[in-house]
Amino acid sequence: MAKKIAFLTATEGIERVELTDPWDAVSKAGHEPSLLSTEEGQVQTFDHLDKADKKDVDTVVGDASIDDYDALVLPGGVANPDALRTDPAAVAFVREFLLSGKPVAAICHAPWTLIEADVVQGKQLTSWPSLETDLRNAGASWVDQEVVIDGNLITSRNPDDLPAFNEALLDAVGSNGTGTQTSVG
């Protein structure tokens, strides 16, 4: 059975490949990706510091319900999670989603939003290396590996880890739209 997967971003500063690569993996597995953001319109992705593609927003996070989604993906980029963690509706959505027990997958700088949502204490995770101190200060145990799964939380360090990240996400979601197990990477 196909699942609906939410991808939550700010309006800009999203690392393009950290949005598009998991999005494509979810689509190819027969699931339905949906872009949530803090505002209507489009979001601006980046290739590091250079503007890349724009992507249409499906739903404003303040209007979204966790009941409508089977998993949540938090792409990175430095500015993206930094902006998300200042948006009360986005922070509340992330907190509720993680506490619901449904899969949450965060890559690169995205754990900043998890810190703001106050959901990392006692969890083991990974991230872009510069977040190590922030995560430890928030009560998490940080490790340097390509993917870490702690309960329903999946984390990865950077775009090089996307194959393992996508595989862990698809494993957590379950089968693809045809009912057979899918592995990416």
Backbone torsions as a table, in degrees:
resi	resn	phi	psi	omega
1	MET	NA	131.6	-179.6
2	ALA	-66.8	141.6	179.3
3	LYS	-110.7	155.5	176.4
4	LYS	-103.2	121.7	-175.0
5	ILE	-112.4	122.8	177.6
6	ALA	-86.0	135.4	171.8
7	PHE	-115.7	115.0	-176.1
8	LEU	-105.6	125.3	178.0
9	THR	-138.0	164.2	167.2
10	ALA	-78.1	-172.5	-177.8
11	THR	-82.8	-16.4	178.5
12	GLU	-156.1	171.4	177.1
13	GLY	83.7	12.1	-179.6
14	ILE	-81.3	129.3	174.1
15	GLU	-68.4	111.9	-171.4
16	ARG	-48.0	-53.4	-174.2
17	VAL	-65.4	-26.7	178.9
18	GLU	-77.1	-12.5	171.0
19	LEU	-97.6	-50.3	-171.0
20	THR	-74.2	-34.9	-178.0
21	ASP	-67.6	-49.9	175.2
22	PRO	-64.9	-35.6	177.7
23	TRP	-57.9	-48.9	179.7
24	ASP	-64.2	-39.5	178.9
25	ALA	-62.8	-43.0	178.5
26	VAL	-63.0	-45.6	-180.0
27	SER	-62.9	-46.6	-178.8
28	LYS	-64.1	-26.0	177.8
29	ALA	-81.9	-1.2	177.4
30	GLY	92.9	9.6	179.3
31	HIS	-96.6	170.1	-177.2
32	GLU	-111.0	107.1	175.2
33	PRO	-79.5	148.9	179.5
34	SER	-141.5	130.4	-177.1
35	LEU	-93.2	119.1	173.7
36	LEU	-105.8	142.3	176.0
37	SER	-147.8	178.2	-176.2
38	THR	-80.4	-14.9	179.7
39	GLU	-143.3	159.5	175.1
40	GLU	-71.7	167.0	174.7
41	GLY	106.6	-125.5	-178.4
42	GLN	-129.2	156.5	172.4
43	VAL	-109.7	150.3	-179.3
44	GLN	-103.7	117.8	175.7
45	THR	-91.4	164.2	-178.4
46	PHE	-135.3	149.0	166.1
47	ASP	-101.8	95.0	-171.1
48	HIS	60.2	-103.6	-178.8
49	LEU	-107.0	1.2	-178.6
50	ASP	-100.8	134.1	178.1
51	LYS	-58.7	140.3	177.9
52	ALA	-122.8	-133.2	-175.7
53	ASP	-79.9	159.9	168.9
54	LYS	-105.6	152.8	-179.1
55	LYS	-136.4	138.4	-178.7
56	ASP	-72.4	137.1	176.4
57	VAL	-81.2	134.1	176.7
58	ASP	-88.5	-40.9	-175.3
59	THR	-147.6	139.4	172.8
60	VAL	-76.6	132.3	-173.2
61	VAL	-56.9	-33.4	178.8
62	GLY	-65.6	-19.2	178.7
63	ASP	-100.4	-2.2	-174.9
64	ALA	-89.3	152.1	175.6
65	SER	-120.5	135.0	178.6
66	ILE	-62.4	-22.3	179.1
67	ASP	-64.6	-19.1	-177.4
68	ASP	-88.1	-3.0	-174.0
69	TYR	-131.3	149.9	-179.2
70	ASP	-99.2	-17.4	179.0
71	ALA	-159.3	162.4	179.9
72	LEU	-129.7	132.6	175.4
73	VAL	-115.5	132.3	177.5
74	LEU	-116.0	98.3	176.4
75	PRO	-68.8	161.4	-179.4
76	GLY	-96.4	-141.9	-165.1
77	GLY	99.4	144.9	-176.2
78	VAL	-69.9	-49.0	-174.7
79	ALA	-71.5	-32.3	-176.8
80	ASN	-58.6	-62.2	-178.9
81	PRO	-67.9	-26.1	177.1
82	ASP	-64.6	-39.5	176.6
83	ALA	-72.0	-41.8	-179.4
84	LEU	-59.0	-38.1	-175.4
85	ARG	-72.3	-6.8	175.2
86	THR	-100.0	0.6	-178.9
87	ASP	-103.0	109.8	-175.8
88	PRO	-57.1	-37.9	-179.7
89	ALA	-66.8	-40.9	178.9
90	ALA	-65.5	-44.3	-179.8
91	VAL	-62.5	-44.2	179.3
92	ALA	-63.7	-40.0	179.4
93	PHE	-62.9	-45.2	179.2
94	VAL	-63.0	-45.1	179.5
95	ARG	-59.8	-50.2	-179.3
96	GLU	-61.6	-39.8	-178.0
97	PHE	-64.5	-46.8	-179.1
98	LEU	-64.9	-41.7	-179.3
99	LEU	-69.3	-19.4	179.2
100	SER	-71.4	-18.5	-177.2
101	GLY	91.5	-6.4	177.1
102	LYS	-74.7	154.4	-178.4
103	PRO	-62.2	136.4	173.2
104	VAL	-127.9	124.2	-178.0
105	ALA	-119.3	121.3	-176.8
106	ALA	-126.5	135.1	-177.3
107	ILE	-126.8	147.5	172.1
108	CYS	65.6	-114.5	-179.4
109	HIS	-86.6	-5.0	-176.8
110	ALA	-56.2	-30.0	178.0
111	PRO	-59.5	-14.7	172.9
112	TRP	-56.5	-40.3	178.9
113	THR	-67.0	-36.7	176.9
114	LEU	-63.9	-38.6	177.5
115	ILE	-61.0	-47.9	-179.1
116	GLU	-62.5	-33.1	178.8
117	ALA	-77.1	-4.0	176.8
118	ASP	59.6	47.2	-177.4
119	VAL	-125.1	13.7	-176.9
120	VAL	-103.6	-12.1	-177.6
121	GLN	-58.1	127.2	179.6
122	GLY	81.1	-1.0	-179.5
123	LYS	-95.0	151.4	170.8
124	GLN	-102.9	132.6	178.9
125	LEU	-156.0	175.4	177.0
126	THR	-130.4	172.0	-177.1
127	SER	-171.7	-174.9	167.7
128	TRP	-59.5	138.1	-172.0
129	PRO	-54.8	-29.7	-177.1
130	SER	-68.9	-11.6	178.3
131	LEU	-90.3	-3.7	-176.2
132	GLU	-52.9	-51.0	-178.3
133	THR	-64.7	-41.6	178.5
134	ASP	-59.7	-43.5	-179.1
135	LEU	-68.2	-43.2	177.3
136	ARG	-61.9	-42.1	178.9
137	ASN	-63.9	-24.8	178.2
138	ALA	-89.5	3.4	175.2
139	GLY	96.1	9.4	179.3
140	ALA	-91.8	161.5	172.1
141	SER	-103.9	116.7	-175.9
142	TRP	-98.2	134.6	175.3
143	VAL	-130.0	155.0	-179.5
144	ASP	-102.7	87.5	175.3
145	GLN	-149.3	163.0	-169.9
146	GLU	-66.3	-32.6	176.5
147	VAL	-148.2	139.8	176.6
148	VAL	-129.1	130.7	176.9
149	ILE	-117.4	120.4	177.1
150	ASP	-129.2	100.7	-175.1
151	GLY	64.8	-124.0	179.9
152	ASN	-93.6	7.7	-179.3
153	LEU	-101.8	125.8	178.0
154	ILE	-116.7	128.0	177.6
155	THR	-132.9	151.3	175.3
156	SER	-141.5	164.6	-171.4
157	ARG	-85.3	-42.3	-168.2
158	ASN	-167.3	177.8	-178.5
159	PRO	-57.3	-28.7	177.7
160	ASP	-61.7	-23.4	-177.8
161	ASP	-90.4	2.3	-174.5
162	LEU	-57.2	-39.8	177.6
163	PRO	-57.6	-46.2	179.3
164	ALA	-68.6	-38.5	178.1
165	PHE	-60.6	-49.3	-179.5
166	ASN	-63.1	-41.6	179.0
167	GLU	-62.0	-44.4	179.1
168	ALA	-64.4	-40.0	178.0
169	LEU	-61.9	-49.6	-178.8
170	LEU	-65.4	-37.1	175.5
171	ASP	-62.1	-40.8	-179.0
172	ALA	-68.4	-34.5	-179.8
173	VAL	-74.4	-29.7	179.9
174	GLY	108.3	-141.7	-174.5
175	SER	-80.2	163.8	177.2
176	ASN	-81.1	-174.9	-175.4
177	GLY	-62.6	-18.2	-180.0
178	THR	-96.5	-2.5	177.3
179	GLY	89.8	8.5	176.9
180	THR	-108.1	148.4	-178.1
181	GLN	-66.5	139.9	-177.3
182	THR	-119.7	142.2	174.5
183	SER	-134.1	134.6	179.3
184	VAL	-113.7	143.1	174.4
185	GLY	116.1	NA	NA
